Amino acid sequence: MIPRRGDNQTVLITGCSRGIGRAIAERFAAEGYYVIANDLDRQADDLAGLKAAIEAAGGRCDTLFADVSDPASVEALVSNALKLSPRIDVLVNNAGVLSVFNVEDIAPDEWDRIFDVNAKGTFLVTKALLAHFRANGKGRIVNIASVGGKRGAPGQAHYCASKAAVIRFSQILAQEVAHDGITVNSVCPGIIDTDMGRNNYPDEASLQAVKDKTALGRLGYPEDVVGAAAFFASDDAAFITGQALNVCGGILFD
Ligand code: NAI
């Protein structure tokens, strides 16, 4: 059998029940990785479906429930992941939430909810795995941020600020851990056709406006995003760290 780049490697991916996270999980499994797929316990049925699909395709997958915004839940997630696989090679922080409000309508609790999952969740899961990566002398951290973290749109100040936090967090961490063989990069999707993407642009007129702003003239699909995550996880990206790559069909050019 031809060797695959994920053979004998384990990836932990958060927020895998649907959308981009599910597509990343299926792609990594197809590349030979043992996938430990996380989501909230209320997503149990969808997560079971992901595990079944990966196994039906000949891959390996186990699932762990955890809320990435909750420190105790994240500690349990990482310790249970390390029981499933004594070595974890790659972490993909994908779990995320979005809501749309102009600033004067963002309730303080809603600001916290968005930051708790998107920014604090990325921090918590990453922090919990850092000692493990350092001990291995290698680790790949891939954070799913957003073009919103670079530019953003009205109605999304809280979401875009949380994604800007992910990008800057990744850049600083990349410098702190580089000498331990750990790379940290962000993927910045544009508008992707998932539950989140559709909720953001609920009617045909707003969807068309986004397509018109996109050089390639369409929404992205989850499958459009997975290659960037797989690349950052691979040895092909060994000399790349602290970067934030747009996967947006040409909505942004910087
Ligand atoms: P989605 O809403 O379809 O999926 C998000 C997943 O995260 C779900 O499975 C959900 O259950 C899980 N999740 C939410 N809160 C969680 C928590 N506290 N703990 C664990 N899991 C949790 O969203 P989509 O579109 O697949 O987004 C994935 C990532 O990509 C997110 O970080 C999102 O911000 C980012 N993104 C999405 C874009 C889009 O247009 N769809 C554009 C740019 C970035």
Boltz pocket constraint, residues with backbone or C-beta under 6 A from the ligand:
constraints:
  - pocket:
      binder: B
      contacts: [[A, 14], [A, 15], [A, 16], [A, 17], [A, 18], [A, 19], [A, 20], [A, 21], [A, 38], [A, 39], [A, 40], [A, 43], [A, 66], [A, 67], [A, 68], [A, 69], [A, 93], [A, 94], [A, 95], [A, 96], [A, 97], [A, 98], [A, 117], [A, 121], [A, 144], [A, 145], [A, 146], [A, 147], [A, 188], [A, 189], [A, 190], [A, 191], [A, 192], [A, 193], [A, 194], [A, 195], [A, 196], [A, 197], [A, 198]]
      max_distance: 6.0
